[in-house]
């Protein structure tokens, strides 16, 4: 099957990814000549955006949005989604810059997106598929997914995963101005809203590898936000104000 890379946009939010951005862009450019890439950089003081600008000189499908200050993962993706919807893109990816998501898995998600609305690269389908995580973090992540499924009733194993592909219809179904989460619960909110609309959500197995370079963005505040956000999602669905 010939996949529609030219109609696809890969969004990568960055903050201080100088250790990864050069290798990531070089890898993507060598694998996918037709794939469009949008880097959304939150004012990285380490020069991440400068590396992107250097690659733009030879890659017309590479785009950059620079924001002033660290505004968060959720708002970065919302900015990217709106940018994609304003243009002729049919498939929109989320992916991290730190190689925890393998760029070689992009075709797996894109192929599944030809017959589904949202594809999630799942760390938990067909067994736990995570490399280099300490047991405590693995337990926290798995329990967070279990907690979310119990509270919301959502039938997705990896509700917090950040390697995803939306088709245009899925993004158009969302009121992007009413997304209230910004941290990792952002992923839960979008999954829940799309699933609750009855759209087609499919998980495909991927292997998640803990970042090798740079610093993790995980924090206690992100975990606390996720706990309360899940409760709010369920309450809003009960009262008919979810969407």
N, C-alpha and C positions, 0 to 999 in steps of 0.2 A: 504493500500500500504506500502510495506517495503521500507523505504527510504535508499539511499546509503550513510550513514554517514561515513563509512570507506573510501569512495572515496572523501570525502569533507574536505575542509580546511577552518577554520575560522581565519581570520587575524584581530588582534587587535593591533593598534599602541598605544603606551603609552608614556606619559611624566608626571612624578610626579603624579602617580595614586595610591599612597600608601593607600589612603582612600577607594579604590574600588577594587584593584586587587585581594586581598585575597578572598573577597566575590564572585567576578565574576568567578574566577577559580573554587571555591568550587561549585558554582551553576551549571556551565557548566559540571563539572565532575559528578555531581549527576544526571543530566538530560540526558547526551549523552556519554555513555561509549565508543562509537566507533568514535566519532568526533575528528578530528585532529585540534589542535589549534596552531597558530603561533603568539607569542607576539613579536612585533618589538619595542624595547625600545630605545628612543633617549637619552641615558646617564642620566636617571633620578637621580638627586642627593638625592632623598628621599628614595632610597632603593627598588623601584618597582621591579627591576630585581632580587633582592635577594629573594623576595617572590616567583617569578616564578621558580627560581632554586630549592627552597624548594619543590614545587609541582612536579617538574620534577623527583624527587627521587621516586615518586610513580605513575607517569603517563608518560608512554613511548610515548604517542601521543601528548604530550605538547612540543613545540619547542620554542626556544628563539634566536632572533638575537639582539645583542647589538650594537648600533651605537654610535659613539663619538660625542655628541653634538645634539642640537635640529635642525634637518635637514628638518622637515616639514612633513605634512600629506601625500602629494602627493608622495614624494620620498619614504616614508615608504611603501605605498601600492605598488608602482612599484617594490620595493625590494621583497615584499611578493608575488606578481604575478609571477615574474621571478622564485622565489624559488618554487612556486607551479607547474609551467610549466616544471621545470626540474625534477619533480617527477610525480607519477602516480595519480594526482588528477583531477577529472572530474568537480567538483563544488567548487567554491571559494567565500567565504563570506567576506564582510566588515562589521565590527560592532564596535561601541564605547565601551569603558570600563566602562563608568559611569552609566550604567543602564538606560540611556535615550532610548536605544533600549532594549526591553524585550527579554532575551534569550529564553523564551518559544515560541517566534514567529519564531524561526529558522525552524521548520518543515513546516510552511506555505510557506516560501520562497523556501525551498528545494523541496517541492512537485510541486510548480509552475514551478520550473526550469527543471523538467522532460520533459516539452514540450515547453520551451521558452529558449532564449539565455541569457537574462538579466532580473532579477527580482528586482524591487525596492520596498522596504517597504515604502509605501506612507503615508504621513501625511495629504494629501489633497484630496485623492480619497474618495468618499462617505461622503463628508463633512470634515471640519477641525478637526483633531484628535491629538491635542496638549494639554498637561496638564502643568500648572504652568509657562507658559510664560507670561511676561508682554505684554500688548497690543501693545506697541511700537515695540517690537521684533517680535511679530507675524505679524504685518503689514509689517515690513521690509522684513521678510522671504517670505511672500506671494507676495509682490510686486516684489521681486527679481525673483521669479519663473515666474510671469506674464511677466516681462521685458524680461527674457530669451526666453520665448515662442514667444513673439512678434518679437524679433530681429532674432531669428534662425528659427522659424517655427516648432520647435520640438513639437511633440504631447504627451508630458509627463507633468503631473501636478506637481509632486514633483521632479524638476530637480536637487535640491541641497541636497536631502536626502542621508544619509551616511550608511543606513542599506540595503545591497544589496547582491545578489547572481549572479555570472557569471558562465555560463558553460564554459568548456574548449575552445569550438569553438569561443566564444565571445572574450576571452582573446587573443587567437591566431590570431584573425583578427586585433588586434591593434599593431601598431609599438610602443612598450613601450618606446623606446629610443627617440621618437619624441613627447612625451607628455610634454607640456610646462607649464602647470598649477601646482601649488603646494599647494595652500590653498584650500578653499572650492570650488573654481571654478574648481578644479580637478574633482569633481563629475560631474559637468556640461559637461566638456570636454569629459570624457569617455562616458557619456550617449549620447551626440550628435554624437560622432564618430560611436558608435555602431548603433544608430538609423538611421544615414545617410547611412549606408551600407545596410539597409533593413533587418537587423536581427530582431528577434522577441523580443520585449521589453514589459514586462507586469508589471503593478503596482498592488500590493496587499495592502489592508488597514492594517495599524498598528496603535497603539497608542504610541505617542512619549511623554515621560515624562522628563521634565527638570532635569538635574543632581541634586542629593541631596547632594553629598559630592565632595570635590575637587573644582578646579577652572575651569571656562569655558575658552576655547582657542580662543573664538571669539574676534576679534579686528577690528578697523576701517580700518587697512591696508588690512585685508582679504576681507572686503566688496569692497574696491576700486579695488583690484585685480580682483574680480569677475566681476565688471562692465566692465572693459576693456577687460578681457578675452573673454566675450561673443561676443563683437564686433569683436575681432580677429578671433574667430571661424567662424563667418559668412563670414568675408572677405576671409579667407583661403578656405572655401567651394566654394565661387564665383570664385576664381582663380584656383581651382583644386589642392590646396596644403594642404588640410585638413588632409589627411592620410599620 
